[in-house]
Amino acid sequence: MSTTSSTARRGGARPVDPAAPWAGPNRRYDIIKEGLVALLVVGLLAIGLAAVFSSPDDKSVTLAQWAKADPADFVTTATMELDGTSTSASYGAPYNTNGDGASLGPLKLQKWAGVRVPVNSAQQMVVDPLKTSVDPAVQTALATWQAASADQQLKWATNYDTAISKAPGNDPTKVSSGDYGPVPAMTAGLLELAKTGALDGILATGGAFYQTNYTVSLLFLADGGYLGALGDANHLGGDQWGMMNEMGSWPGQAWLWLYTFWYQVPPFSSSGNADALVWGLMMLLTLGLVLVPFIPGVRDLPRLIPIHRLVWRDYYSRYGSTRS
Amino acid sequence: MSAPATSHRGAPVTLTGRVRQRWLEKLPPEKLLPEEQPAYVASWIYVFGVATIAALAWVLLSGVVLTLEGPAWYHVSVVGHFFNSLHLWGVELFFFFMVIHLWGKFWMAAWRGRRRLTWVTGVVAFLASIGTAFTGYLMQTNFDSQWISTQAKDGLNSVGIGAWFNVLDLGQVMLLHVVTAPLALGVITVWHVLLVRRRGVVPPLEAAESTGTTMEGEK
């Protein structure tokens, strides 16, 4: 500490009332100049970083790309939409009532929120698009499907789904013969529709002209394994700290480190209810951060761990403190 | 003849006059645009507050440029891509400065002396920034936005938020990012800054009354 003395260094000095107007020494300050200098320096820094490092912009995945690159996964996913076992078909709120969804203890917030974004996976992702097909075989299969009872439809789709899971390499083209009804023809028809690129447009527009809602397209894409494999290959998976990662080596949303951290550790990493548990925990911690000034113990940490001695070291060396 | 704007005691009688008077009482010009600061405001840690605001200004500026040509512009234009990059790096700098500012204020116990609301608005601004940035990542209309939206939906749906905030709805996300979120962030940021100006910068922990000396250049 500096040898500069002051009256405050004498024993028994009273602490400054932080609520009272400052009565101690001041220094010159130009708030507008400070702002302009900051704007200039930060601007040069941002422009430099942008010019040197650019930014990622990997093209979006299309359904056509998926159908061509991994037709087996595509057909399997379409089948699962029909038998109601895909992620979206069995999701629950806000898309449908086919699942309970996550819960936070006794709080079933997901279910209570209700079906506000209704999605019928089988109908919107498979049946409706097939209506646009000009292939007579597809239309015949579709007519057979629509004429059948719901139980019969489920039986056909489930049989085909099971057969695919038992086929070599889960390849739909290698399934053994069975009672699949029109399902193989329908899923094959959807595959062909997707390969031409038509399905991208059909799902995106949903029959409308103007459209900005991609819920059905994205849910269908996410139901398959293709998108997930691409994400994992780019270290974006949930168990790869993916939430704070970015394509390539660019920085991502690093500020989500704590949120994604919980997904890496038990019990969250092995819980089927992790999304709600982590959200609940983060909401609690966030509330704690907001209320730091009101929480005894936490609000005392700055006094107990004197990092402030570094921040104000010049001031203390010149004027001393109540500890001096 | 028009009615006088003040009562016989000189107090304003109009709503405008009363608001102006209260504003000047709480935040006089010399507090809003000061030419001096307490001597203890002399550390690098104080730079990060204004640096955060400067980064926000560049984020807003580059964002406004991006709106001029539409959301697909940056996919096909070198100039558009540069402004997208400027937007991204502005955001990265913004969060970098803001987190340091936040930690600094924590270790300085900056909520002391009737400054608790300043802390609260600062943290809320941080949270609003996370939400605003998140909607930006969602509306990139590339692989990133496909991936992030399909992943994030589960967390939001799990607590019921997804029923109202559908991350797969590009139109909703885009409007939130371009209008609602920055407006909310702007309001809370202005409120935070005004509180800082009104209450002043918190004195050091363990600062003693009546120091009796002055630094070079001090008044």
Interface residues (C-beta under 8 A of the other chain):
Chain A: T4 S6 T7 A8 R9 A13 R14 P15 V16 D17 P18 A19 A20 P21 W22 A23 G24 P25 N26 R27 R28 Y29 D30 I31 I32 E34 G35 A38 L39 V41 V42 G43 L45 A46 I47 L49 A50 A51 F53 S54 S55 P56 D57 D58 K59 S60 V61 Y91 A93 P94 G101 A102 L104 L109 Q110 W112 A113 G114 R116 V117 T212 N213 Y214 T215 L218 L219 L221 A222 L227 L230 G231 L236 G238 G242 M243 E246 M247 W250 P251 Q253 A254 W255 L256 N273 D275 A276 V278 W279 G280 M283 T286 L289 V290 L291 V292 P293 F294 R299 L301 P302 R303 I305 P306 I307 H308 V311 W312 D314 Y315 Y316 R318 Y319 G320 S321 T322 R323 S324
Chain B: L33 P34 E35 E36 Q37 P38 A39 Y40 V41 A42 S43 I45 V47 V50 A51 I53 A54 A55 A57 W58 Y74 H75 H81 F82 N84 S85 L86 H87 L88 W89 G90 E92 L93 F95 F97 V99 G104 F106 W107 M108 A109 W111 R112 G113 R114 R115 R116 W119 V120 V123 V124 L127 I130 A133 F134 Y137 Q140 T141 N142 F143 D144 S145 Q146 W147 S149 T150 Q151 D154 G155 N157 S158 V159 G160 I161 G162 A163 W164 N166 L168 D169 L170 G171 Q172 M174 G200 V202 P203 P204 L205 E206 A207 A208 E209 S210 T211 G212 T213 T214 M215 G217 E218 K219
